Amino acid sequence: MSVTTAVATFFLIWWVTLFAVLPWGVRSQHEGGEMVPGTDPGAPTSFRLGRKLLWTTLVAAVIYAVCYVVYVQRLVTLNGLTSLFIGTNK
Protein backbone atom coordinates (compact mmCIF):
# COMPACT_ATOMS: atom_id res chain seq x y z
CA MET A 1 0.00 0.00 0.00
CA SER A 2 1.46 3.36 -0.97
CA VAL A 3 1.75 6.21 1.51
CA THR A 4 -0.83 8.24 -0.39
CA THR A 5 -3.34 5.39 -0.26
CA ALA A 6 -2.66 4.83 3.44
CA VAL A 7 -3.17 8.51 4.28
CA ALA A 8 -6.33 8.72 2.16
CA THR A 9 -7.73 5.58 3.77
CA PHE A 10 -6.98 6.86 7.27
CA PHE A 11 -8.60 10.21 6.47
CA LEU A 12 -11.78 8.52 5.22
CA ILE A 13 -11.96 6.33 8.31
CA TRP A 14 -11.27 9.38 10.52
CA TRP A 15 -13.99 11.43 8.83
CA VAL A 16 -16.65 8.74 9.22
CA THR A 17 -15.55 8.11 12.82
CA LEU A 18 -15.88 11.83 13.58
CA PHE A 19 -19.62 11.70 12.89
CA ALA A 20 -19.94 8.66 15.14
CA VAL A 21 -18.02 10.36 17.98
CA LEU A 22 -19.69 13.79 17.83
CA PRO A 23 -22.77 12.87 19.91
CA TRP A 24 -20.73 11.23 22.72
CA GLY A 25 -21.40 12.97 26.03
CA VAL A 26 -23.41 15.86 24.61
CA ARG A 27 -25.96 17.37 26.99
CA SER A 28 -28.45 19.86 25.65
CA GLN A 29 -29.30 23.12 27.40
CA HIS A 30 -32.74 21.71 28.10
CA GLU A 31 -31.26 18.64 29.85
CA GLY A 32 -28.75 20.70 31.80
CA GLY A 33 -31.24 23.37 32.81
CA GLU A 34 -28.91 26.16 31.63
CA MET A 35 -31.00 27.99 29.05
CA VAL A 36 -29.25 30.90 27.33
CA PRO A 37 -31.80 33.41 26.03
CA GLY A 38 -32.18 33.34 22.24
CA THR A 39 -30.71 29.87 21.71
CA ASP A 40 -32.29 26.56 20.82
CA PRO A 41 -33.07 24.30 23.79
CA GLY A 42 -31.30 21.44 21.98
CA ALA A 43 -28.02 23.35 21.70
CA PRO A 44 -25.17 21.71 23.63
CA THR A 45 -24.04 23.22 26.91
CA SER A 46 -20.38 22.28 26.49
CA PHE A 47 -19.17 20.90 23.17
CA ARG A 48 -15.51 20.00 24.01
CA LEU A 49 -14.28 19.84 20.42
CA GLY A 50 -10.70 19.02 21.44
CA ARG A 51 -11.77 15.85 23.26
CA LYS A 52 -13.97 14.85 20.34
CA LEU A 53 -11.05 15.20 17.91
CA LEU A 54 -8.74 13.22 20.22
CA TRP A 55 -11.27 10.39 20.61
CA THR A 56 -11.91 10.43 16.86
CA THR A 57 -8.20 10.05 16.15
CA LEU A 58 -7.79 7.22 18.67
CA VAL A 59 -10.82 5.26 17.47
CA ALA A 60 -9.91 5.83 13.80
CA ALA A 61 -6.34 4.63 14.47
CA VAL A 62 -7.64 1.37 15.95
CA ILE A 63 -10.04 0.83 13.05
CA TYR A 64 -7.29 1.65 10.53
CA ALA A 65 -4.87 -0.76 12.25
CA VAL A 66 -7.41 -3.59 11.99
CA CYS A 67 -8.06 -2.79 8.32
CA TYR A 68 -4.31 -2.62 7.62
CA VAL A 69 -3.69 -6.03 9.20
CA VAL A 70 -6.58 -7.53 7.21
CA TYR A 71 -5.12 -6.02 4.02
CA VAL A 72 -1.48 -7.02 4.63
CA GLN A 73 -2.28 -10.54 5.82
CA ARG A 74 -4.82 -10.96 2.99
CA LEU A 75 -7.45 -12.23 5.40
CA VAL A 76 -10.19 -11.05 3.02
CA THR A 77 -9.73 -11.54 -0.71
CA LEU A 78 -11.83 -10.66 -3.71
CA ASN A 79 -12.19 -14.34 -4.61
CA GLY A 80 -13.37 -15.11 -1.09
CA LEU A 81 -15.97 -12.35 -1.23
CA THR A 82 -17.27 -13.38 -4.64
CA SER A 83 -17.63 -16.98 -3.50
CA LEU A 84 -19.87 -15.76 -0.68
CA PHE A 85 -22.20 -13.99 -3.08
CA ILE A 86 -22.11 -16.50 -5.93
CA GLY A 87 -22.16 -19.54 -3.70
CA THR A 88 -19.18 -21.40 -5.13
CA ASN A 89 -16.55 -22.85 -2.85
CA LYS A 90 -13.30 -22.84 -4.79
C-alpha positions as CSV (number, residue, x, y, z in Angstrom):
1,M,0.0,0.0,0.0
2,S,1.5,3.4,-1.0
3,V,1.7,6.2,1.5
4,T,-0.8,8.2,-0.4
5,T,-3.3,5.4,-0.3
6,A,-2.7,4.8,3.4
7,V,-3.2,8.5,4.3
8,A,-6.3,8.7,2.2
9,T,-7.7,5.6,3.8
10,F,-7.0,6.9,7.3
11,F,-8.6,10.2,6.5
12,L,-11.8,8.5,5.2
13,I,-12.0,6.3,8.3
14,W,-11.3,9.4,10.5
15,W,-14.0,11.4,8.8
16,V,-16.7,8.7,9.2
17,T,-15.6,8.1,12.8
18,L,-15.9,11.8,13.6
19,F,-19.6,11.7,12.9
20,A,-19.9,8.7,15.1
21,V,-18.0,10.4,18.0
22,L,-19.7,13.8,17.8
23,P,-22.8,12.9,19.9
24,W,-20.7,11.2,22.7
25,G,-21.4,13.0,26.0
26,V,-23.4,15.9,24.6
27,R,-26.0,17.4,27.0
28,S,-28.5,19.9,25.7
29,Q,-29.3,23.1,27.4
30,H,-32.7,21.7,28.1
31,E,-31.3,18.6,29.9
32,G,-28.7,20.7,31.8
33,G,-31.2,23.4,32.8
34,E,-28.9,26.2,31.6
35,M,-31.0,28.0,29.0
36,V,-29.3,30.9,27.3
37,P,-31.8,33.4,26.0
38,G,-32.2,33.3,22.2
39,T,-30.7,29.9,21.7
40,D,-32.3,26.6,20.8
41,P,-33.1,24.3,23.8
42,G,-31.3,21.4,22.0
43,A,-28.0,23.4,21.7
44,P,-25.2,21.7,23.6
45,T,-24.0,23.2,26.9
46,S,-20.4,22.3,26.5
47,F,-19.2,20.9,23.2
48,R,-15.5,20.0,24.0
49,L,-14.3,19.8,20.4
50,G,-10.7,19.0,21.4
51,R,-11.8,15.9,23.3
52,K,-14.0,14.8,20.3
53,L,-11.0,15.2,17.9
54,L,-8.7,13.2,20.2
55,W,-11.3,10.4,20.6
56,T,-11.9,10.4,16.9
57,T,-8.2,10.0,16.2
58,L,-7.8,7.2,18.7
59,V,-10.8,5.3,17.5
60,A,-9.9,5.8,13.8
61,A,-6.3,4.6,14.5
62,V,-7.6,1.4,16.0
63,I,-10.0,0.8,13.0
64,Y,-7.3,1.7,10.5
65,A,-4.9,-0.8,12.2
66,V,-7.4,-3.6,12.0
67,C,-8.1,-2.8,8.3
68,Y,-4.3,-2.6,7.6
69,V,-3.7,-6.0,9.2
70,V,-6.6,-7.5,7.2
71,Y,-5.1,-6.0,4.0
72,V,-1.5,-7.0,4.6
73,Q,-2.3,-10.5,5.8
74,R,-4.8,-11.0,3.0
75,L,-7.5,-12.2,5.4
76,V,-10.2,-11.0,3.0
77,T,-9.7,-11.5,-0.7
78,L,-11.8,-10.7,-3.7
79,N,-12.2,-14.3,-4.6
80,G,-13.4,-15.1,-1.1
81,L,-16.0,-12.3,-1.2
82,T,-17.3,-13.4,-4.6
83,S,-17.6,-17.0,-3.5
84,L,-19.9,-15.8,-0.7
85,F,-22.2,-14.0,-3.1
86,I,-22.1,-16.5,-5.9
87,G,-22.2,-19.5,-3.7
88,T,-19.2,-21.4,-5.1
89,N,-16.6,-22.9,-2.8
90,K,-13.3,-22.8,-4.8
